[in-house]
Amino acid sequence: MLTNTVESYLAVRRACGFRLKSEGNLLRSFAIYSEKRGKHYVCSETAIEWAMLAQTVHTRARRLGQVIRFARYACAEDQSHELPPPVFGSERKQRPTPYIFSQAKIRSLVQTVSQSGYRTLRRQTYATLFSLLACTGLRVSEAIRLRFEDITLDGLIIRMSKFRKSRLVPLHETAQVGLECYLKLRRPYAPFDDHLFISLRKKPLRIEDVDTTFKAAVCKIGLKQGPGLPRPTPHSLRHTFAVRALETCPDNRDLITKHMLALSTYLGHSNVSYTYWYLEATPHLMRNIAESSESFVRGGRP
């Protein structure tokens, strides 16, 4: 009975656009655990026992959080279900400080991968990929899924990405020229595969391959790493794009609102609040804020 309720809950949430792959597996596991103990409704004690099977407190909180959300749905249909208390605390991790690249470091990163390894298409593949991530803010998963037909005169078509949304990402003319140069080398290399970025195996790039190449390049250019320091990852290029876009934001309040909405749409976020999560204070941004505040105090325009 509890298993059926779980499937009903998942069907409703997925109809709203949520994928719930790992969440669905967790809730099915909880339902099986409960029914083996003769519990056909959500029981707080059983839910806490099931969550405690995880090794870390954060994972326990996440598992219990999934049950709590499910229980709210189930209680609306049948008051026999209990709503477990969040005894393990918040399931949200503290936001790690993102690494923000300078333009010089991005150029150094691209130059390094363009000279690393054998003289094969691999050099141009990663140089073009990292350049594209830096100038568009694409997710790595979006970039490696790009196909030839997704490159249009108006920009890149990002199909069915996160939140099952598709969007058009305009490209600067320099980015278009860079892609055209890469395509001249790429098309004859594996003519029967239409993915934009491919590996030496003539197959689409994997995220693991991108991470490995990025880490090697980061070590070569000597970026500071260690405990307590922001960790540079391929996703840092997306963070950097968002921050640099914020630095170009106009001063007017109404224009700021429009700027943030445009940035959120460009990045493919379902809610503008997700865009704010990407933003990080930088020296340039803080200096502008300080200068505007000082001007306001002295009677000028903020």
Backbone as CSV, one residue per row, in Angstrom:
resi,resn,N_x,N_y,N_z,CA_x,CA_y,CA_z,C_x,C_y,C_z
1,MET,0.826,-1.207,0.000,0.000,0.000,0.000,0.862,1.260,0.000
2,LEU,1.906,1.272,0.828,2.790,2.429,0.874,3.538,2.586,-0.444
3,THR,3.894,1.457,-1.065,4.587,1.499,-2.352,3.721,2.168,-3.412
4,ASN,2.429,1.864,-3.412,1.507,2.482,-4.369,1.407,3.992,-4.150
5,THR,1.396,4.391,-2.884,1.322,5.821,-2.571,2.578,6.542,-3.049
6,VAL,3.731,5.883,-2.896,4.988,6.455,-3.377,4.934,6.659,-4.886
7,GLU,4.469,5.653,-5.607,4.402,5.763,-7.069,3.440,6.868,-7.499
8,SER,2.342,7.014,-6.753,1.392,8.085,-7.052,2.041,9.452,-6.837
9,TYR,2.777,9.589,-5.760,3.479,10.842,-5.449,4.503,11.180,-6.534
10,LEU,5.284,10.177,-6.939,6.302,10.395,-7.964,5.664,10.786,-9.296
11,ALA,4.540,10.178,-9.628,3.860,10.497,-10.888,3.390,11.948,-10.898
12,VAL,2.862,12.411,-9.765,2.391,13.800,-9.674,3.559,14.772,-9.800
13,ARG,4.657,14.502,-9.077,5.811,15.401,-9.118,6.448,15.424,-10.509
14,ARG,6.519,14.248,-11.156,7.126,14.196,-12.491,6.255,14.891,-13.520
15,ALA,4.951,14.874,-13.312,4.053,15.594,-14.215,4.282,17.094,-14.123
16,CYS,4.860,17.530,-13.011,5.176,18.953,-12.821,6.557,19.306,-13.360
17,GLY,7.268,18.310,-13.912,8.562,18.576,-14.536,9.769,18.085,-13.768
18,PHE,9.583,17.495,-12.583,10.701,16.978,-11.803,11.048,15.563,-12.265
19,ARG,12.341,15.255,-12.332,12.762,13.923,-12.761,12.725,12.927,-11.612
20,LEU,13.267,13.326,-10.459,13.197,12.518,-9.237,13.733,11.101,-9.429
21,LYS,14.883,10.976,-10.081,15.454,9.649,-10.288,16.006,9.069,-8.984
22,SER,16.966,9.753,-8.386,17.536,9.251,-7.128,16.525,9.341,-6.001
23,GLU,15.702,10.417,-6.000,14.683,10.570,-4.967,13.662,9.441,-5.018
24,GLY,13.314,9.063,-6.265,12.367,7.966,-6.418,12.916,6.659,-5.882
25,ASN,14.187,6.396,-6.142,14.807,5.172,-5.628,14.838,5.168,-4.105
26,LEU,15.116,6.332,-3.508,15.138,6.430,-2.048,13.758,6.156,-1.455
27,LEU,12.735,6.746,-2.026,11.387,6.561,-1.480,10.895,5.129,-1.670
28,ARG,11.260,4.501,-2.768,10.893,3.092,-2.947,11.595,2.230,-1.898
29,SER,12.849,2.576,-1.626,13.589,1.857,-0.589,12.919,2.027,0.763
30,PHE,12.473,3.241,1.060,11.777,3.499,2.326,10.474,2.713,2.415
31,ALA,9.734,2.659,1.304,8.455,1.937,1.306,8.666,0.444,1.560
32,ILE,9.676,-0.130,0.909,9.972,-1.551,1.112,10.401,-1.802,2.557
33,TYR,11.248,-0.927,3.093,11.717,-1.049,4.481,10.540,-0.994,5.448
34,SER,9.610,-0.080,5.196,8.456,0.083,6.083,7.519,-1.120,6.017
35,GLU,7.231,-1.577,4.809,6.275,-2.670,4.644,6.813,-3.986,5.200
36,LYS,8.147,-4.150,5.173,8.729,-5.345,5.787,8.519,-5.360,7.298
37,ARG,8.333,-4.183,7.854,8.095,-4.061,9.293,6.619,-3.897,9.619
38,GLY,5.780,-4.171,8.631,4.344,-4.133,8.848,3.756,-2.740,8.897
39,LYS,4.509,-1.740,8.408,4.025,-0.365,8.414,3.561,0.010,7.008
40,HIS,2.241,0.178,6.876,1.671,0.489,5.568,1.343,1.970,5.421
41,TYR,1.719,2.746,6.427,1.589,4.194,6.385,2.923,4.782,6.845
42,VAL,3.146,6.050,6.550,4.375,6.691,7.004,4.379,6.735,8.527
43,CYS,5.393,6.164,9.116,5.562,6.135,10.569,6.855,6.890,10.904
44,SER,6.780,7.873,11.773,7.941,8.697,12.097,9.105,7.861,12.612
45,GLU,8.813,6.933,13.506,9.878,6.113,14.093,10.574,5.277,13.018
46,THR,9.783,4.687,12.132,10.354,3.873,11.059,11.149,4.734,10.081
47,ALA,10.634,5.908,9.788,11.330,6.803,8.857,12.693,7.202,9.412
48,ILE,12.763,7.495,10.700,14.029,7.888,11.319,14.994,6.703,11.338
49,GLU,14.476,5.514,11.618,15.321,4.311,11.590,15.906,4.097,10.191
50,TRP,15.066,4.276,9.182,15.520,4.070,7.802,16.566,5.115,7.427
51,ALA,16.330,6.357,7.815,17.287,7.420,7.495,18.628,7.180,8.173
52,MET,18.619,6.572,9.369,19.849,6.328,10.116,20.723,5.241,9.492
53,LEU,20.222,4.558,8.478,21.043,3.574,7.778,22.172,4.245,7.006
54,ALA,22.026,5.538,6.718,23.091,6.285,6.043,24.220,6.564,7.030
55,GLN,25.431,6.740,6.508,26.603,6.872,7.360,26.797,8.285,7.898
56,THR,26.454,9.308,7.123,26.714,10.681,7.552,25.420,11.377,7.962
57,VAL,25.566,12.392,8.807,24.406,13.137,9.280,23.718,13.856,8.119
58,HIS,24.523,14.418,7.199,23.922,15.129,6.075,23.094,14.194,5.205
59,THR,23.605,12.994,4.958,22.856,12.035,4.132,21.592,11.591,4.846
60,ARG,21.675,11.421,6.158,20.476,11.070,6.928,19.428,12.167,6.823
61,ALA,19.881,13.408,6.919,18.954,14.537,6.810,18.308,14.578,5.428
62,ARG,19.101,14.285,4.405,18.568,14.294,3.038,17.544,13.182,2.834
63,ARG,17.849,11.991,3.345,16.913,10.869,3.220,15.609,11.160,3.955
64,LEU,15.731,11.698,5.181,14.531,11.996,5.961,13.745,13.132,5.309
65,GLY,14.451,14.087,4.708,13.773,15.178,4.017,12.898,14.688,2.882
66,GLN,13.380,13.680,2.160,12.580,13.098,1.084,11.287,12.481,1.639
67,VAL,11.402,11.807,2.762,10.223,11.181,3.380,9.252,12.254,3.878
68,ILE,9.788,13.338,4.443,8.932,14.407,4.962,8.108,15.027,3.833
69,ARG,8.738,15.290,2.691,8.004,15.860,1.560,6.947,14.883,1.052
70,PHE,7.322,13.619,1.008,6.355,12.606,0.592,5.209,12.509,1.588
71,ALA,5.532,12.590,2.890,4.512,12.462,3.933,3.489,13.605,3.855
72,ARG,3.948,14.800,3.493,3.010,15.925,3.367,1.972,15.627,2.290
73,TYR,2.434,15.038,1.195,1.517,14.653,0.118,0.575,13.555,0.590
74,ALA,1.126,12.541,1.254,0.319,11.402,1.689,-0.708,11.806,2.735
75,CYS,-0.342,12.719,3.655,-1.259,13.155,4.711,-2.481,13.873,4.140
76,ALA,-2.302,14.534,3.008,-3.422,15.241,2.395,-4.495,14.272,1.921
77,GLU,-4.086,13.045,1.626,-5.027,12.026,1.167,-5.523,11.131,2.309
78,ASP,-4.669,10.920,3.298,-5.015,10.009,4.392,-4.289,10.451,5.658
79,GLN,-5.048,10.832,6.672,-4.469,11.321,7.920,-3.791,10.226,8.740
80,SER,-3.839,8.983,8.268,-3.155,7.890,8.982,-1.632,8.021,8.872
81,HIS,-1.163,8.758,7.871,0.268,8.964,7.711,0.776,9.987,8.725
82,GLU,1.975,9.769,9.242,2.597,10.699,10.182,3.595,11.592,9.452
83,LEU,3.833,12.775,9.995,4.811,13.693,9.426,6.052,13.673,10.320
84,PRO,7.125,13.008,9.874,8.322,12.883,10.717,8.965,14.245,10.991
85,PRO,9.514,14.438,12.191,10.245,15.684,12.488,11.644,15.641,11.887
86,PRO,12.206,16.777,11.484,13.559,16.811,10.886,14.642,16.701,11.969
87,VAL,14.765,15.534,12.565,15.652,15.361,13.726,17.130,15.446,13.363
88,PHE,17.470,15.323,12.082,18.880,15.373,11.681,19.289,16.766,11.193
89,GLY,18.403,17.735,11.336,18.723,19.090,10.933,18.478,19.331,9.454
90,SER,19.046,20.414,8.953,18.836,20.806,7.560,19.539,19.844,6.612
91,GLU,18.882,19.571,5.496,19.479,18.689,4.495,20.296,19.469,3.478
92,ARG,20.330,20.771,3.606,21.087,21.601,2.677,22.524,21.755,3.155
93,LYS,23.446,21.509,2.226,24.857,21.715,2.531,25.186,23.204,2.464
94,GLN,26.205,23.603,3.213,26.669,24.975,3.127,27.258,25.226,1.748
95,ARG,26.884,26.341,1.151,27.338,26.648,-0.198,28.847,26.828,-0.222
96,PRO,29.553,26.028,-1.026,31.008,26.202,-1.125,31.333,27.486,-1.878
97,THR,32.411,28.128,-1.502,32.829,29.350,-2.185,33.319,29.004,-3.582
98,PRO,32.700,29.541,-4.618,33.117,29.189,-5.989,34.434,29.850,-6.361
99,TYR,35.159,29.220,-7.250,36.384,29.801,-7.781,36.008,30.687,-8.958
100,ILE,36.443,31.942,-8.924,36.162,32.883,-10.008,37.448,33.129,-10.785
101,PHE,37.436,32.801,-12.061,38.615,32.949,-12.911,38.788,34.397,-13.370
102,SER,40.011,34.823,-13.459,40.320,36.084,-14.134,40.423,35.789,-15.630
103,GLN,40.360,36.821,-16.451,40.489,36.620,-17.900,41.848,36.025,-18.245
104,ALA,42.865,36.464,-17.520,44.215,35.946,-17.782,44.296,34.452,-17.489
105,LYS,43.652,34.021,-16.406,43.687,32.604,-16.041,42.893,31.761,-17.034
106,ILE,41.815,32.306,-17.544,41.053,31.573,-18.564,41.884,31.398,-19.824
107,ARG,42.555,32.472,-20.242,43.425,32.370,-21.427,44.534,31.354,-21.190
108,SER,45.085,31.361,-19.994,46.153,30.416,-19.673,45.637,28.988,-19.679
109,LEU,44.429,28.781,-19.173,43.816,27.449,-19.155,43.612,26.926,-20.573
110,VAL,43.049,27.760,-21.428,42.778,27.350,-22.811,44.084,27.086,-23.555
111,GLN,45.070,27.949,-23.351,46.353,27.771,-24.020,47.028,26.477,-23.579
112,THR,46.904,26.148,-22.295,47.529,24.930,-21.768,46.936,23.679,-22.392
113,VAL,45.612,23.595,-22.459,44.998,22.390,-23.034,45.229,22.324,-24.539
114,SER,45.432,23.472,-25.180,45.676,23.468,-26.628,47.084,22.991,-26.973
115,GLN,47.937,22.858,-25.935,49.308,22.403,-26.153,49.625,21.116,-25.414
116,SER,48.616,20.506,-24.796,48.839,19.306,-23.984,48.541,18.044,-24.784
117,GLY,49.312,17.002,-24.524,49.071,15.717,-25.170,49.583,15.663,-26.589
118,TYR,49.165,14.608,-27.274,49.616,14.418,-28.655,48.965,15.441,-29.583
119,ARG,49.602,15.653,-30.734,49.076,16.612,-31.710,47.885,16.007,-32.446
120,THR,46.787,15.924,-31.750,45.571,15.344,-32.313,44.423,16.331,-32.115
121,LEU,43.234,15.913,-32.539,42.053,16.761,-32.386,41.751,17.045,-30.916
122,ARG,42.277,16.209,-30.033,42.004,16.376,-28.597,42.370,17.777,-28.118
123,ARG,43.477,18.311,-28.593,43.905,19.646,-28.182,42.840,20.694,-28.527
124,GLN,42.392,20.665,-29.779,41.405,21.643,-30.217,40.044,21.402,-29.541
125,THR,39.739,20.134,-29.268,38.458,19.807,-28.645,38.328,20.466,-27.276
126,TYR,39.331,20.275,-26.430,39.233,20.827,-25.076,39.460,22.332,-25.053
127,ALA,40.293,22.842,-25.934,40.477,24.292,-26.004,39.167,24.965,-26.408
128,THR,38.458,24.368,-27.381,37.183,24.927,-27.821,36.115,24.747,-26.749
129,LEU,36.101,23.584,-26.108,35.099,23.324,-25.076,35.224,24.309,-23.918
130,PHE,36.430,24.468,-23.367,36.604,25.363,-22.229,36.363,26.817,-22.621
131,SER,36.722,27.181,-23.844,36.432,28.532,-24.321,34.927,28.766,-24.399
132,LEU,34.213,27.755,-24.892,32.761,27.880,-25.022,32.096,27.985,-23.657
133,LEU,32.554,27.186,-22.691,32.001,27.250,-21.339,32.227,28.634,-20.733
134,ALA,33.398,29.196,-20.978,33.748,30.482,-20.381,32.934,31.637,-20.971
135,CYS,32.638,31.579,-22.268,31.972,32.720,-22.898,30.456,32.563,-22.991
136,THR,29.915,31.414,-22.573,28.456,31.214,-22.616,27.856,30.847,-21.269
137,GLY,28.676,30.339,-20.339,28.128,29.903,-19.057,27.332,28.612,-19.147
138,LEU,27.538,27.844,-20.203,26.828,26.564,-20.339,27.235,25.600,-19.236
139,ARG,26.321,24.704,-18.891,26.679,23.571,-18.047,27.536,22.615,-18.879
140,VAL,28.431,21.876,-18.227,29.270,20.930,-18.960,28.397,19.900,-19.675
141,SER,27.367,19.425,-18.986,26.490,18.411,-19.584,25.803,18.938,-20.833
142,GLU,25.467,20.228,-20.854,24.830,20.819,-22.033,25.806,20.898,-23.195
143,ALA,27.043,21.269,-22.896,28.039,21.435,-23.953,28.390,20.113,-24.623
144,ILE,28.569,19.053,-23.825,28.995,17.786,-24.421,27.852,17.060,-25.133
145,ARG,26.626,17.537,-24.949,25.491,16.942,-25.677,25.184,17.688,-26.976
146,LEU,25.879,18.761,-27.234,25.617,19.539,-28.452,25.875,18.712,-29.710
147,ARG,25.018,18.893,-30.702,25.168,18.222,-31.992,25.278,19.286,-33.098
148,PHE,25.673,18.846,-34.270,25.866,19.785,-35.374,24.619,20.622,-35.633
149,GLU,23.455,20.003,-35.571,22.216,20.705,-35.882,21.858,21.760,-34.835
150,ASP,22.521,21.706,-33.679,22.248,22.674,-32.623,22.997,23.992,-32.831
151,ILE,23.894,24.029,-33.812,24.649,25.242,-34.113,23.922,25.975,-35.238
152,THR,23.341,27.119,-34.913,22.566,27.882,-35.894,23.156,29.288,-36.032
153,LEU,22.645,30.027,-37.001,23.100,31.400,-37.208,22.723,32.302,-36.035
154,ASP,21.669,31.910,-35.322,21.205,32.714,-34.182,21.902,32.338,-32.873
155,GLY,22.600,31.206,-32.859,23.270,30.762,-31.641,23.149,29.262,-31.453
156,LEU,23.332,28.818,-30.207,23.267,27.399,-29.882,21.887,27.036,-29.346
157,ILE,21.350,25.928,-29.819,20.083,25.428,-29.297,20.396,24.384,-28.228
158,ILE,20.034,24.671,-26.997,20.239,23.748,-25.877,18.931,23.005,-25.674
159,ARG,18.933,21.710,-25.984,17.695,20.941,-26.005,17.486,20.162,-24.704
160,MET,16.292,20.289,-24.151,15.844,19.482,-23.004,16.947,19.353,-21.954
161,SER,17.381,20.476,-21.446,18.431,20.464,-20.439,17.818,20.267,-19.063
162,LYS,18.484,20.796,-18.039,17.979,20.679,-16.683,16.590,21.303,-16.606
163,PHE,15.710,20.703,-15.807,14.316,21.128,-15.667,13.535,20.910,-16.961
164,ARG,14.107,20.090,-17.885,13.442,19.740,-19.145,13.097,20.972,-19.969
165,LYS,13.976,21.948,-19.948,13.762,23.177,-20.706,14.751,23.255,-21.860
166,SER,14.296,23.849,-22.962,15.174,24.120,-24.097,15.294,25.637,-24.236
167,ARG,16.425,26.076,-24.770,16.611,27.516,-24.918,17.610,27.796,-26.031
168,LEU,17.624,29.034,-26.479,18.582,29.490,-27.484,19.626,30.349,-26.790
169,VAL,20.901,30.018,-26.998,22.000,30.777,-26.403,22.728,31.535,-27.513
170,PRO,22.530,32.849,-27.612,23.228,33.640,-28.639,24.740,33.590,-28.434
171,LEU,25.478,33.681,-29.521,26.935,33.639,-29.462,27.525,34.937,-30.005
172,HIS,28.601,35.368,-29.367,29.351,36.500,-29.896,30.006,36.063,-31.207
173,GLU,30.237,37.004,-32.089,30.801,36.656,-33.402,32.167,35.978,-33.279
174,THR,32.936,36.317,-32.250,34.237,35.663,-32.063,34.058,34.198,-31.678
175,ALA,33.012,33.912,-30.897,32.736,32.524,-30.525,32.275,31.729,-31.748
176,GLN,31.491,32.367,-32.612,31.046,31.693,-33.835,32.228,31.347,-34.732
177,VAL,33.172,32.278,-34.836,34.371,32.034,-35.659,35.176,30.885,-35.065
178,GLY,35.317,30.863,-33.738,36.051,29.791,-33.086,35.426,28.432,-33.329
179,LEU,34.096,28.353,-33.258,33.410,27.086,-33.511,33.572,26.657,-34.964
180,GLU,33.503,27.599,-35.892,33.657,27.258,-37.310,35.044,26.695,-37.596
181,CYS,36.054,27.284,-36.969,37.428,26.775,-37.155,37.566,25.371,-36.598
182,TYR,36.935,25.134,-35.448,36.996,23.806,-34.849,36.251,22.774,-35.702
183,LEU,35.106,23.167,-36.239,34.297,22.242,-37.032,35.025,21.782,-38.297
184,LYS,35.865,22.644,-38.866,36.624,22.248,-40.054,37.539,21.073,-39.746
185,LEU,38.053,21.017,-38.509,38.904,19.904,-38.102,38.075,18.727,-37.601
186,ARG,36.960,19.030,-36.987,36.146,17.999,-36.326,35.352,17.135,-37.302
187,ARG,34.723,17.716,-38.283,33.798,16.965,-39.147,34.444,15.748,-39.821
188,PRO,35.637,15.844,-40.421,36.217,14.662,-41.074,36.755,13.624,-40.091
189,TYR,36.910,14.007,-38.814,37.522,13.095,-37.844,36.596,11.913,-37.532
190,ALA,35.323,12.189,-37.332,34.350,11.127,-37.055,33.056,11.498,-37.773
191,PRO,32.993,11.313,-39.081,31.865,11.801,-39.883,30.533,11.132,-39.574
192,PHE,30.556,9.981,-38.911,29.302,9.271,-38.652,28.736,9.570,-37.258
193,ASP,29.388,10.447,-36.525,28.884,10.881,-35.219,28.707,12.391,-35.285
194,ASP,27.499,12.872,-34.976,27.233,14.302,-35.120,27.378,15.082,-33.824
195,HIS,27.954,14.486,-32.785,28.231,15.258,-31.574,29.325,16.281,-31.856
196,LEU,29.180,17.452,-31.294,30.163,18.506,-31.529,31.519,18.143,-30.940
197,PHE,31.522,17.670,-29.699,32.771,17.332,-29.019,32.893,15.816,-28.867
198,ILE,34.014,15.261,-29.350,34.218,13.824,-29.259,35.620,13.543,-28.717
199,SER,35.788,12.328,-28.211,37.069,11.910,-27.648,37.928,11.252,-28.716
200,LEU,39.123,10.824,-28.302,39.997,10.112,-29.230,39.404,8.763,-29.626
201,ARG,38.452,8.282,-28.833,37.756,7.023,-29.170,36.662,7.263,-30.207
202,LYS,36.549,8.527,-30.653,35.527,8.925,-31.630,34.124,8.711,-31.083
203,LYS,33.992,8.973,-29.785,32.704,8.898,-29.113,32.478,10.204,-28.366
204,PRO,31.214,10.506,-27.985,30.951,11.758,-27.263,31.769,11.841,-25.979
205,LEU,32.202,13.043,-25.635,32.960,13.244,-24.407,32.121,12.859,-23.191
206,ARG,32.794,12.348,-22.171,32.142,12.061,-20.902,32.548,13.135,-19.892
207,ILE,31.676,13.391,-18.942,31.972,14.400,-17.922,33.241,14.027,-17.165
208,GLU,33.465,12.723,-16.937,34.664,12.279,-16.220,35.928,12.673,-16.991
209,ASP,35.879,12.560,-18.328,37.029,12.944,-19.152,37.303,14.446,-19.058
210,VAL,36.228,15.218,-19.057,36.365,16.675,-18.955,36.980,17.050,-17.611
211,ASP,36.501,16.429,-16.540,37.039,16.716,-15.200,38.530,16.392,-15.124
212,THR,38.911,15.244,-15.675,40.320,14.830,-15.629,41.214,15.806,-16.379
213,THR,40.790,16.191,-17.569,41.572,17.135,-18.374,41.651,18.494,-17.690
214,PHE,40.559,18.931,-17.106,40.534,20.225,-16.432,41.491,20.229,-15.232
215,LYS,41.456,19.174,-14.431,42.330,19.098,-13.260,43.804,19.144,-13.668
216,ALA,44.137,18.425,-14.733,45.529,18.415,-15.204,45.957,19.810,-15.658
217,ALA,45.073,20.513,-16.345,45.398,21.857,-16.819,45.538,22.829,-15.650
218,VAL,44.670,22.692,-14.658,44.722,23.566,-13.484,46.053,23.406,-12.749
219,CYS,46.516,22.163,-12.657,47.815,21.914,-12.006,48.956,22.549,-12.796
220,LYS,48.882,22.474,-14.126,49.959,23.004,-14.957,50.070,24.524,-14.872
221,ILE,48.937,25.210,-14.756,48.994,26.675,-14.713,49.210,27.183,-13.287
222,GLY,49.247,26.256,-12.322,49.640,26.614,-10.962,48.605,27.355,-10.145
223,LEU,47.327,27.028,-10.319,46.305,27.652,-9.480,46.428,27.143,-8.045
224,LYS,46.297,28.041,-7.086,46.411,27.663,-5.678,45.242,26.775,-5.279
225,GLN,45.559,25.646,-4.645,44.545,24.715,-4.192,44.906,24.220,-2.801
226,GLY,43.881,23.809,-2.065,44.144,23.294,-0.738,42.959,23.526,0.186
227,PRO,43.039,23.014,1.408,41.947,23.177,2.378,41.626,24.656,2.628
228,GLY,40.363,24.966,2.618,39.940,26.335,2.884,39.949,27.249,1.682
229,LEU,40.465,26.778,0.554,40.522,27.596,-0.665,39.431,27.160,-1.639
230,PRO,38.888,28.080,-2.426,37.912,27.700,-3.459,38.535,26.692,-4.426
231,ARG,37.753,25.697,-4.827,38.275,24.638,-5.690,37.851,24.891,-7.138
232,PRO,38.815,25.095,-8.036,38.457,25.306,-9.447,37.965,24.012,-10.099
233,THR,36.834,24.064,-10.744,36.249,22.938,-11.467,35.724,23.457,-12.806
234,PRO,35.362,22.588,-13.728,34.767,23.075,-14.979,33.539,23.951,-14.736
235,HIS,32.790,23.645,-13.671,31.597,24.430,-13.347,31.962,25.846,-12.903
236,SER,33.231,26.042,-12.486,33.678,27.376,-12.086,33.588,28.362,-13.252
237,LEU,33.709,27.861,-14.471,33.600,28.728,-15.640,32.183,29.294,-15.764
238,ARG,31.202,28.521,-15.360,29.805,28.990,-15.354,29.611,30.043,-14.258
239,HIS,30.180,29.769,-13.081,30.129,30.752,-12.003,30.780,32.067,-12.442
240,THR,31.921,31.947,-13.093,32.653,33.132,-13.530,31.835,33.940,-14.525
241,PHE,31.194,33.258,-15.459,30.354,33.944,-16.439,29.249,34.744,-15.746
242,ALA,28.589,34.123,-14.754,27.497,34.789,-14.045,27.986,36.024,-13.294
243,VAL,29.141,35.891,-12.649,29.687,37.015,-11.884,30.101,38.157,-12.806
244,ARG,30.780,37.830,-13.909,31.190,38.885,-14.844,29.977,39.585,-15.450
245,ALA,28.904,38.829,-15.663,27.674,39.440,-16.171,27.091,40.395,-15.141
246,LEU,27.198,40.050,-13.857,26.717,40.934,-12.798,27.538,42.218,-12.749
247,GLU,28.837,42.107,-13.000,29.710,43.280,-12.947,29.362,44.296,-14.034
248,THR,28.713,43.850,-15.089,28.314,44.764,-16.165,26.893,45.280,-15.977
249,CYS,26.278,44.935,-14.842,24.889,45.305,-14.590,24.769,46.823,-14.419
250,PRO,23.754,47.450,-15.000,23.565,48.898,-14.844,23.147,49.254,-13.422
251,ASP,23.185,50.548,-13.096,22.899,50.996,-11.737,21.411,51.113,-11.427
252,ASN,20.607,51.454,-12.408,19.183,51.669,-12.184,18.497,50.408,-11.673
253,ARG,17.631,50.572,-10.646,16.990,49.412,-10.024,16.163,48.610,-11.015
254,ASP,15.368,49.285,-11.826,14.540,48.577,-12.810,15.401,47.845,-13.830
255,LEU,16.512,48.494,-14.222,17.399,47.859,-15.191,18.105,46.653,-14.576
256,ILE,18.411,46.726,-13.284,19.029,45.588,-12.602,18.083,44.383,-12.627
257,THR,16.794,44.643,-12.365,15.801,43.561,-12.379,15.739,42.899,-13.749
258,LYS,15.705,43.733,-14.800,15.658,43.181,-16.157,16.956,42.434,-16.488
259,HIS,18.071,42.964,-16.021,19.375,42.337,-16.266,19.430,40.953,-15.630
260,MET,18.965,40.849,-14.383,18.994,39.567,-13.679,18.038,38.565,-14.329
261,LEU,16.885,39.032,-14.772,15.935,38.135,-15.441,16.515,37.616,-16.749
262,ALA,17.183,38.493,-17.496,17.809,38.074,-18.756,18.923,37.071,-18.495
263,LEU,19.729,37.318,-17.463,20.815,36.396,-17.120,20.269,35.044,-16.701
264,SER,19.197,35.050,-15.905,18.580,33.803,-15.461,18.067,32.989,-16.643
265,THR,17.449,33.670,-17.602,16.951,32.991,-18.807,18.105,32.448,-19.635
266,TYR,19.154,33.235,-19.777,20.316,32.832,-20.570,20.981,31.596,-19.972
267,LEU,21.067,31.536,-18.647,21.704,30.403,-17.979,20.804,29.165,-17.920
268,GLY,19.514,29.342,-18.223,18.604,28.201,-18.232,18.068,27.847,-16.870
269,HIS,17.898,28.843,-15.995,17.364,28.583,-14.664,15.841,28.666,-14.672
270,SER,15.193,27.810,-13.890,13.741,27.816,-13.818,13.238,28.908,-12.884
271,ASN,14.128,29.437,-12.029,13.746,30.466,-11.080,14.927,31.421,-10.917
272,VAL,14.655,32.716,-10.850,15.740,33.690,-10.755,16.529,33.531,-9.463
273,SER,15.928,32.912,-8.434,16.648,32.715,-7.170,17.856,31.801,-7.359
274,TYR,17.777,30.874,-8.323,18.914,29.998,-8.600,20.082,30.800,-9.189
275,THR,19.763,31.876,-9.889,20.809,32.713,-10.462,21.563,33.458,-9.367
276,TYR,20.851,33.934,-8.364,21.501,34.628,-7.254,22.475,33.703,-6.529
277,TRP,22.170,32.407,-6.499,23.053,31.444,-5.829,24.421,31.400,-6.500
278,TYR,24.470,31.719,-7.782,25.728,31.657,-8.531,26.629,32.860,-8.275
279,LEU,26.044,33.924,-7.787,26.790,35.171,-7.719,27.712,35.208,-6.516
280,GLU,28.847,35.809,-6.714,29.890,35.872,-5.682,30.514,37.261,-5.698
281,ALA,30.752,37.791,-4.485,31.375,39.107,-4.393,32.815,39.041,-4.883
282,THR,33.176,39.943,-5.769,34.540,40.034,-6.273,35.076,41.431,-5.939
283,PRO,36.402,41.624,-5.922,36.958,42.946,-5.623,36.397,44.043,-6.520
284,HIS,36.260,43.753,-7.808,35.732,44.745,-8.749,34.306,45.124,-8.379
285,LEU,33.496,44.115,-8.082,32.092,44.369,-7.744,31.986,45.135,-6.429
286,MET,32.749,44.734,-5.429,32.690,45.394,-4.126,33.186,46.838,-4.214
287,ARG,34.160,47.095,-5.073,34.649,48.454,-5.246,33.562,49.344,-5.844
288,ASN,32.825,48.798,-6.824,31.739,49.568,-7.418,30.644,49.864,-6.407
289,ILE,30.342,48.871,-5.572,29.315,49.063,-4.539,29.766,50.127,-3.542
290,ALA,31.040,50.059,-3.131,31.563,51.033,-2.176,31.531,52.450,-2.753
291,GLU,31.902,52.579,-4.029,31.904,53.898,-4.660,30.485,54.453,-4.783
292,SER,29.529,53.591,-5.112,28.139,54.032,-5.216,27.591,54.433,-3.857
293,SER,27.951,53.666,-2.820,27.491,53.990,-1.468,28.074,55.318,-0.995
294,GLU,29.347,55.531,-1.274,30.004,56.783,-0.880,29.369,57.973,-1.592
295,SER,29.051,57.789,-2.877,28.401,58.850,-3.635,27.023,59.168,-3.071
296,PHE,26.301,58.132,-2.653,24.970,58.328,-2.095,25.036,59.096,-0.780
297,VAL,25.999,58.746,0.069,26.155,59.417,1.372,26.472,60.895,1.172
298,ARG,27.219,61.232,0.130,27.619,62.606,-0.130,26.545,63.394,-0.870
299,GLY,25.413,62.722,-1.129,24.305,63.428,-1.748,24.182,63.228,-3.240
300,GLY,25.044,62.372,-3.789,24.975,62.099,-5.224,24.023,60.958,-5.524
301,ARG,23.968,60.566,-6.780,23.128,59.406,-7.165,23.826,58.134,-6.766
302,PRO,23.099,57.127,-6.201,23.724,55.852,-5.818,24.110,55.054,-7.031
